[in-house]
Amino acid sequence: MSAPSTRPLLSLYRAIYAAGVTATLLVAGFGLWTGLSLRSWPVALVSVAVAGLLVLAVRRRLTEFRSRRHLPGPKPSFFLGNMSDLLLHGHGGRHESLQALHDEYGPLVRFHAAWGSAPFVSLSYVSPNLLRKELDSHRRADRTVLSRSLMGMAGGELHQTHRQVIAPSMTFRGVSERGYVLKDVSDRYVDKWKHVDEGYEGLQSDLRDWSVNCLSAFLFGDDWDVGADLHAYHRALSAIEEEVSFRAFHPFFVRWVFPRRRRRVRAAYHRVAAELGEVVTRREQRIPAACPAHGATGAAAATGGDLLDRVTRAPWSAEDRVEELMSLILGGADPMSYVLSQALVMLSLDPHVQEKARKTIEASSSCAQEGDPGPDPYVRNIVYETLRMFPPVPFSAKFSDERAVVEQGMSIPPGTVIMWMKNAVGKNPEIFREAERFNPDRFDPERFPADGEKRNDTISSFLPFGAGPRHCVGNRLAEQQCIVLLTEILKNFHVVPLRHIKVQFHSTISVVPSAVPVRLVPR
């Protein structure tokens, strides 16, 4: 049974499918009758071909069901597959629906998307198959909006070329060299929070602004307009995220049957593209293409400047540059603000972890001989533990048209999207001891497993940033961004819970909370 808000939508989809099948049969039947009556054989043959294509599509759908019926999962309907199960908690609660399916059917769950879309298998564990190079990331929905970027393009030479341009700025060294940018932005927000009153309700909005400003300042340097209208910018980014998320699990025709949504995402795309286009233009005017900085090669090209320098040097079109920058902002803004919000909530409920973190931060600072002591290991563990329990992107997916995959002793046919449900992975008691407990110490590399158990408490056990050649290119930046702000908050504030605030969560590409139920009390 689907959520009440989605039932009219599912009924509309069924009606569209039924109307399409009926119209095809009527057109084919009328054409065949006309062709035979008038002895117009081309018309008759075309009509037979149209009917034949429909029959083939029906047979393919039935074959899809038969070839996967050995896999555990709910019974599908012909037109919509298991959409009603997936939308049990509404479009924004798909991660909850998938968790419920895993609770009922076990670590591997098969579910079918609407007719015309590939079927899915969801895993509640990280499989070695996810690291196989021949499995590409499933980017069907991203490709309809961001086809020029790493988010949307298929794997291959073009994807590798784009990644080679971006990756050097996202290495541990590249992020560390520009870590001062993250601290400068974080310090501005920490200073703001020191001067707000007890009833301040803007923390969630501030975290989203902080995330966008951190990413943009890191990626674009001085060419980012810190006075930009971030609220309008957020609305546009959210509209793009929502549309990509919507298209990922809904029938293929949603791009055309909802013109208002289509106009909305186009307007949002142009809004963000205009902002980023101005950023690129400012950089090109400040450092023209003829400047030696743009002709740098070798080590100078690999390490010089920020990412925007590398993008403006790349032999891409203006549209390629803007869309790639857009994908980097989309991929990091809401996910990292969500991680920070959940980390603050968990810290507010555990004063012991708060105090331990402060002591390790102070110890790291006092032991540093000079300059920045670097990220505190315990704060990094807090970020990892938050990612384990509250993954900002609830699921990632792999796909292959050619190779079958074996999981749990069962063969998964080619053409199946294989995804891992990160919420279920992170809270799987067979992987993590006391999985429901917030315990950053589990990621301490010096901790020894109890009773000779195999150690699973590593970030590789739940892959929050994806897997294989297409893992998140900005994972180092994302980690460091969260560590820097969390460190500054712990140094300057006590994090206190606000238990009277009710929080609702909405899932698009990432999870977005309606509020952060904590108060930052200056120390």
Solvent accessible surface area in square Angstrom, and as a share of the most:
residue,aa,sasa,rsa
1,M,162,0.72
2,S,7,0.05
3,A,15,0.12
4,P,99,0.62
5,S,93,0.60
6,T,8,0.05
7,R,102,0.37
8,P,92,0.58
9,L,39,0.20
10,L,3,0.01
11,S,61,0.39
12,L,73,0.36
13,Y,0,0.00
14,R,103,0.38
15,A,57,0.44
16,I,48,0.24
17,Y,15,0.06
18,A,42,0.33
19,A,60,0.46
20,G,37,0.35
21,V,34,0.19
22,T,71,0.41
23,A,51,0.40
24,T,39,0.23
25,L,98,0.49
26,L,121,0.60
27,V,100,0.57
28,A,6,0.05
29,G,39,0.37
30,F,133,0.56
31,G,10,0.10
32,L,66,0.33
33,W,163,0.57
34,T,31,0.18
35,G,0,0.00
36,L,98,0.49
37,S,65,0.42
38,L,131,0.65
39,R,180,0.66
40,S,32,0.21
41,W,130,0.46
42,P,93,0.59
43,V,64,0.37
44,A,7,0.05
45,L,123,0.61
46,V,95,0.54
47,S,8,0.05
48,V,80,0.46
49,A,55,0.43
50,V,50,0.29
51,A,32,0.25
52,G,31,0.29
53,L,119,0.59
54,L,24,0.12
55,V,85,0.49
56,L,108,0.54
57,A,39,0.30
58,V,47,0.27
59,R,154,0.56
60,R,193,0.71
61,R,3,0.01
62,L,72,0.36
63,T,66,0.38
64,E,25,0.11
65,F,35,0.14
66,R,124,0.45
67,S,44,0.28
68,R,16,0.06
69,R,177,0.65
70,H,93,0.42
71,L,3,0.01
72,P,43,0.27
73,G,15,0.15
74,P,12,0.07
75,K,183,0.77
76,P,30,0.19
77,S,54,0.35
78,F,59,0.25
79,F,50,0.21
80,L,3,0.02
81,G,5,0.05
82,N,2,0.01
83,M,2,0.01
84,S,34,0.22
85,D,38,0.19
86,L,5,0.03
87,L,0,0.00
88,L,69,0.34
89,H,86,0.38
90,G,9,0.08
91,H,25,0.11
92,G,10,0.10
93,G,4,0.04
94,R,2,0.01
95,H,19,0.09
96,E,78,0.35
97,S,1,0.01
98,L,0,0.00
99,Q,55,0.25
100,A,41,0.31
101,L,13,0.07
102,H,10,0.05
103,D,110,0.57
104,E,124,0.56
105,Y,69,0.26
106,G,24,0.23
107,P,59,0.37
108,L,2,0.01
109,V,0,0.00
110,R,16,0.06
111,F,2,0.01
112,H,3,0.01
113,A,9,0.07
114,A,1,0.01
115,W,30,0.11
116,G,59,0.57
117,S,11,0.07
118,A,26,0.20
119,P,7,0.05
120,F,9,0.04
121,V,0,0.00
122,S,0,0.00
123,L,0,0.00
124,S,9,0.06
125,Y,34,0.13
126,V,34,0.20
127,S,1,0.00
128,P,110,0.69
129,N,24,0.13
130,L,0,0.00
131,L,99,0.49
132,R,57,0.21
133,K,168,0.71
134,E,80,0.36
135,L,4,0.02
136,D,42,0.22
137,S,13,0.08
138,H,45,0.20
139,R,55,0.20
140,R,70,0.25
141,A,5,0.04
142,D,18,0.10
143,R,98,0.36
144,T,39,0.23
145,V,21,0.12
146,L,0,0.00
147,S,58,0.38
148,R,100,0.36
149,S,0,0.00
150,L,16,0.08
151,M,25,0.11
152,G,0,0.00
153,M,11,0.05
154,A,56,0.43
155,G,37,0.36
156,G,36,0.35
157,E,145,0.65
158,L,112,0.56
159,H,10,0.04
160,Q,106,0.47
161,T,54,0.32
162,H,3,0.01
163,R,39,0.14
164,Q,122,0.54
165,V,21,0.12
166,I,0,0.00
167,A,34,0.27
168,P,41,0.25
169,S,15,0.09
170,M,7,0.03
171,T,64,0.37
172,F,110,0.46
173,R,155,0.57
174,G,14,0.13
175,V,4,0.03
176,S,56,0.36
177,E,91,0.41
178,R,43,0.16
179,G,11,0.11
180,Y,131,0.50
181,V,16,0.09
182,L,0,0.00
183,K,82,0.35
184,D,78,0.40
185,V,3,0.02
186,S,0,0.00
187,D,50,0.26
188,R,116,0.42
189,Y,23,0.09
190,V,6,0.04
191,D,79,0.41
192,K,88,0.37
193,W,4,0.01
194,K,89,0.38
195,H,142,0.63
196,V,50,0.29
197,D,106,0.55
198,E,132,0.59
199,G,58,0.55
200,Y,74,0.28
201,E,162,0.72
202,G,17,0.17
203,L,16,0.08
204,Q,22,0.10
205,S,45,0.29
206,D,7,0.03
207,L,0,0.00
208,R,47,0.17
209,D,17,0.09
210,W,0,0.00
211,S,0,0.00
212,V,0,0.00
213,N,9,0.04
214,C,1,0.00
215,L,9,0.05
216,S,0,0.00
217,A,13,0.10
218,F,2,0.01
219,L,0,0.00
220,F,0,0.00
221,G,17,0.17
222,D,134,0.69
223,D,7,0.04
224,W,11,0.04
225,D,63,0.32
226,V,99,0.57
227,G,63,0.61
228,A,15,0.12
229,D,83,0.43
230,L,21,0.10
231,H,107,0.48
232,A,18,0.14
233,Y,0,0.00
234,H,14,0.06
235,R,156,0.57
236,A,7,0.06
237,L,7,0.03
238,S,33,0.21
239,A,4,0.03
240,I,0,0.00
241,E,4,0.02
242,E,30,0.13
243,E,6,0.03
244,V,5,0.03
245,S,5,0.03
246,F,13,0.05
247,R,11,0.04
248,A,27,0.21
249,F,16,0.06
250,H,1,0.01
251,P,0,0.00
252,F,96,0.40
253,F,19,0.08
254,V,5,0.03
255,R,68,0.25
256,W,144,0.51
257,V,54,0.31
258,F,39,0.16
259,P,75,0.47
260,R,189,0.69
261,R,60,0.22
262,R,60,0.22
263,R,147,0.54
264,R,127,0.46
265,V,9,0.05
266,R,130,0.47
267,A,63,0.49
268,A,8,0.06
269,Y,47,0.18
270,H,117,0.52
271,R,76,0.28
272,V,0,0.00
273,A,20,0.15
274,A,58,0.45
275,E,23,0.10
276,L,0,0.00
277,G,20,0.19
278,E,95,0.43
279,V,0,0.00
280,V,10,0.06
281,T,60,0.35
282,R,82,0.30
283,R,5,0.02
284,E,62,0.28
285,Q,135,0.60
286,R,130,0.47
287,I,33,0.17
288,P,70,0.44
289,A,87,0.67
290,A,102,0.79
291,C,44,0.27
292,P,118,0.74
293,A,47,0.37
294,H,26,0.11
295,G,52,0.50
296,A,30,0.23
297,T,105,0.61
298,G,58,0.56
299,A,81,0.63
300,A,58,0.45
301,A,21,0.16
302,A,43,0.34
303,T,69,0.40
304,G,31,0.29
305,G,51,0.49
306,D,10,0.05
307,L,1,0.00
308,L,0,0.00
309,D,19,0.10
310,R,32,0.12
311,V,0,0.00
312,T,8,0.05
313,R,53,0.19
314,A,6,0.04
315,P,127,0.80
316,W,26,0.09
317,S,47,0.30
318,A,66,0.51
319,E,96,0.43
320,D,28,0.14
321,R,38,0.14
322,V,18,0.10
323,E,6,0.03
324,E,0,0.00
325,L,0,0.00
326,M,0,0.00
327,S,4,0.03
328,L,23,0.12
329,I,0,0.00
330,L,1,0.00
331,G,38,0.36
332,G,9,0.09
333,A,5,0.04
334,D,7,0.04
335,P,3,0.02
336,M,8,0.04
337,S,3,0.02
338,Y,12,0.05
339,V,1,0.00
340,L,1,0.00
341,S,1,0.01
342,Q,13,0.06
343,A,1,0.00
344,L,0,0.00
345,V,25,0.14
346,M,30,0.14
347,L,0,0.00
348,S,6,0.04
349,L,86,0.43
350,D,40,0.21
351,P,94,0.59
352,H,130,0.58
353,V,7,0.04
354,Q,8,0.04
355,E,75,0.34
356,K,68,0.29
357,A,0,0.00
358,R,7,0.03
359,K,125,0.53
360,T,37,0.21
361,I,6,0.03
362,E,92,0.41
363,A,52,0.40
364,S,32,0.21
365,S,55,0.35
366,S,92,0.59
367,C,97,0.58
368,A,35,0.27
369,Q,173,0.77
370,E,151,0.68
371,G,71,0.68
372,D,115,0.59
373,P,67,0.42
374,G,30,0.29
375,P,39,0.24
376,D,6,0.03
377,P,86,0.54
378,Y,16,0.06
379,V,0,0.00
380,R,53,0.19
381,N,13,0.07
382,I,0,0.00
383,V,2,0.01
384,Y,31,0.12
385,E,0,0.00
386,T,0,0.00
387,L,2,0.01
388,R,1,0.00
389,M,9,0.04
390,F,37,0.15
391,P,2,0.01
392,P,6,0.04
393,V,41,0.24
394,P,0,0.00
395,F,27,0.11
396,S,27,0.17
397,A,21,0.16
398,K,3,0.01
399,F,46,0.19
400,S,14,0.09
401,D,104,0.54
402,E,152,0.68
403,R,121,0.44
404,A,50,0.39
405,V,3,0.02
406,V,95,0.55
407,E,9,0.04
408,Q,102,0.45
409,G,72,0.70
410,M,47,0.21
411,S,55,0.36
412,I,1,0.01
413,P,26,0.16
414,P,53,0.34
415,G,18,0.17
416,T,4,0.02
417,V,0,0.00
418,I,5,0.03
419,M,2,0.01
420,W,2,0.01
421,M,0,0.00
422,K,6,0.02
423,N,27,0.14
424,A,6,0.05
425,V,0,0.00
426,G,0,0.00
427,K,62,0.26
428,N,21,0.11
429,P,104,0.66
430,E,155,0.69
431,I,30,0.15
432,F,0,0.00
433,R,125,0.45
434,E,102,0.46
435,A,6,0.05
436,E,127,0.57
437,R,125,0.46
438,F,17,0.07
439,N,25,0.13
440,P,1,0.01
441,D,46,0.24
442,R,6,0.02
443,F,14,0.06
444,D,49,0.25
445,P,113,0.71
446,E,140,0.63
447,R,73,0.26
448,F,174,0.72
449,P,42,0.26
450,A,45,0.35
451,D,144,0.75
452,G,76,0.73
453,E,62,0.28
454,K,165,0.70
455,R,62,0.23
456,N,44,0.22
457,D,10,0.05
458,T,59,0.34
459,I,47,0.24
460,S,72,0.47
461,S,20,0.13
462,F,2,0.01
463,L,25,0.12
464,P,11,0.07
465,F,26,0.11
466,G,15,0.14
467,A,5,0.04
468,G,21,0.20
469,P,62,0.39
470,R,20,0.07
471,H,72,0.32
472,C,53,0.32
473,V,21,0.12
474,G,13,0.12
475,N,31,0.16
476,R,106,0.39
477,L,3,0.02
478,A,9,0.07
479,E,11,0.05
480,Q,22,0.10
481,Q,0,0.00
482,C,1,0.00
483,I,3,0.01
484,V,20,0.12
485,L,0,0.00
486,L,0,0.00
487,T,21,0.12
488,E,14,0.06
489,I,0,0.00
490,L,0,0.00
491,K,86,0.36
492,N,35,0.18
493,F,0,0.00
494,H,78,0.35
495,V,4,0.02
496,V,50,0.29
497,P,36,0.22
498,L,38,0.19
499,R,191,0.70
500,H,151,0.68
501,I,55,0.28
502,K,169,0.71
503,V,35,0.20
504,Q,123,0.55
505,F,83,0.35
506,H,78,0.35
507,S,0,0.00
508,T,12,0.07
509,I,32,0.16
510,S,0,0.00
511,V,5,0.03
512,V,32,0.19
513,P,6,0.04
514,S,69,0.44
515,A,27,0.21
516,V,10,0.06
517,P,22,0.14
518,V,7,0.04
519,R,70,0.26
520,L,20,0.10
521,V,44,0.25
522,P,70,0.44
523,R,138,0.50
